[in-house]
Amino acid sequence: MCGIAGIVGGAPGSVDTQTIHRMCQAIVYRGPDDEGIFVKDGVGLGMRRLSIIDLSGGHQPVFNEDRTIWVVFNGEIYNFPALRKELEGRGHRFSTNTDTEVIVHLYEDMGAECVQRLRGMFAFALYDDRNHRLLLARDRLGKKPLHYALSKGRLLFGSEIKTILSVEPGLAQVNSDALLQYFYFGYIPDPATAFSPIQKLAPGHILEFEAGNIAVRKYWDLPEYGTYSPSSEEECLEELESRLAEAVRIRLIADVPLGAMLSGGTDSSTVVALMARATRHPVKTFSIGFRHADFNEAPYARMVAEKFGTDHHELILEPDVGETIETLTRSLEEPFGDSSMLPTYYISCLARKHVTVALSGDGGDEAFAGYERYRIHLQDRSHDWIPQWAGRWYRQGIHPLLPYRVPGRNLAYSISLPWQDRYTEGVSFHPFQREMALLSRDFVGTRQPLKLFREYLDQAPAHDPLGRVLYLDSKTYLPGDILTKVDRMSMLTSLEARVPMLDHVFLEWVTALTPEWKMRGGSQKYILRKLAERVGVPKQVLDRPKQGFALPLGHWMRNELKDLILTIMLDPATLQRGYFEPSGVRRLLNEHFQGRRDHSARIWRLFMFELWQRNFLRSFESRGFGPMKDAIPVGGGIG
């Protein structure tokens, strides 16, 4: 695990070691153990290394035998032992014991198609000196990040945006379309970023840069949903257990201490159960809890730890949440509105005191339909009989006449929509923008933040309604929110997180399962819960309501964070930027703090945006890089 950065395409002598070093220093926390840089003829590759495999011999960049191919790599290739044996059988000579080196030799044989053979999480940059070609590649699900920008004929790339901005601050041109997507979803979906000239390389894609031209193409996608139904539940369970056990087992390869994040939910508990079976020594497990009883999952995690005899570490928190938020928003290059980043950060801090690698249960909800919104979506399909003309008549003629506080007003509006719009409305900020006008008209304009989501629903390789929304979330919410959160929070503590439920071989099999194996009789994650029971996860854990990474956000916002939120959100500098409609923001805050409605999630999203403005963008200015170029046509500058 590490962070990578580089520049390709300059004239000889235009890229120097110091420039690449500056890019690497921007992400030193991603790899505190080592730095590697190679510069030649207008090409520079750099990396920061967190040593996991071949601790003494894994220095990067890694070369092929004649040093005409160089690679910097972030991630882990779990099938590298088999690939290495195959490549050595074809005459390739290895100089290290790292997984990184298989990439250069695979490329020699297969070119860019080498990514098809890699099983793991990865983002890498490979330079082919003979053909003067750069290859960037990102893993299939987006576990590892990779960003790029074209500037003055040169391609700049890096694990995080700050690597690029550290040497090309002029690329910090705020992307208003992407920021509107943030407000709607709480994150910026791939491939956009908060800065117009900078792009994310989307999951399952490669980029080739040659002679000043960029070519991006998809190399992988999820297979068709719902094409396979085992003949019996026992057959399904046997195959599920075998496949998930393998995905867990191959993620136990490491030359450093390894453990697991244990929330006490179905997914992480199942992973720990399979880890305990695959190892001879007690698994190191980590959990956190809060003193607020409604948000303390630690007793369930403790129950799982006792069941499987783990070496368990638990921390009950009373955090200085304000200080933590300040720390995180100074590091995040884009606004990020998922409050569960806080417990993810706290558990990463705890785990890093004991291990360098930790497995997690992330991905189970998107694979096995674990979110409540999937059940609601299937129930809502019962409204599809309503003619579209009748829905339009209600939305245009009746709804605007109903007073704001009429019970069921928003539910009726949602029911009147076509099913695609009904689902995207449910996962977005759109109902609150429609009802409360929180964002300014000049900012929203004619932009269509929901367009990308509708396109994914239309393109989904699924004929059933559940498969379509699972595909949408796997392309948007999973990489944009869940995996971004896991990567950024774990890497801030120099911890490598591995996610066996997102092993692509395993996920392809799960995707093909017909929907009744994922949701049956209103029971979500049906077959995964059966597996958890089969491998010994305690019944009390399986029968409790789903919480995710719960935290007392509402309590904090009405107590510890109240003064800070009101001070910042009502600051004229905040309200005059041009993003917010001041009257809408004031009404939102009044309703919440007077106890009329719980707007915690909405306020948090706006609050995190403003802290990003102050703590990342303004700090960028203070380091001497000049003002951000803001695309908003109204309002003040950076406050």
Beta strands, then each sheet from edge to edge (+ up, - down):
strand 1: 2-8
strand 2: 34-40
strand 3: 43-49
strand 4: 62-63
strand 5: 69-77
strand 6: 120-128
strand 7: 133-138
strand 8: 147-151
strand 9: 154-158
strand 10: 198-200
strand 11: 205-210
strand 12: 213-218
strand 13: 258-261
strand 14: 284-290
strand 15: 311-317
strand 16: 357-359
strand 17: 496-498
strand 18: 519-520
strand 19: 523-524
sheet 1: 2+ 3- 1+ 9- 8+ 10-
sheet 2: 4+ 5- 6+ 7- 11+ 12-
sheet 3: 15+ 14+ 13+ 16+ 17+
sheet 4: 18+ 19-
end
